[in-house]
């Protein structure tokens, strides 16, 4: 699975892969592989990315076109 929305969100904010990698405590190569789909993104990391961009995980996974995250309980 390619995570093209993750790349687009990062680029829309003019952020580097290195910046995102540091945020997630992984190296840049690992983050790059997340974006291209060479590595599956661990759930914890996927949640961090969604929280950082203020979108739902379903949006990142291309399961919905609605960006808004779900309300917390």
C-alpha positions, 0 to 999 in steps of 0.5 A, a space after each residue: 500500500 502506498 501512503 500518498 496522502 502522508 506524503 502530500 500532507 507533509 509536502 503541503 506543510 513544506 516539511 522534509 522527510 527528515 523532520 517527520 522521521 525525527 518526530 517519529 523517532 525513526 531514521 529518514 530512510 524508514 520514513 521514506 519507506 513508509 511513504 512509498 509503501 515499502 514498509 507498513 507503518 506501525 499503528 502507533 506511528 500512523 496515529 502519531 502522523 494522523 494527530 500531527 496533521 489533525 486528520 483521521 487514520 482512515 483519511 491517511 489510509 485512503 478509506 475516506 476523503 474526510 480529513 476531520 479526525 473523529 471526536 475523542 470520548 
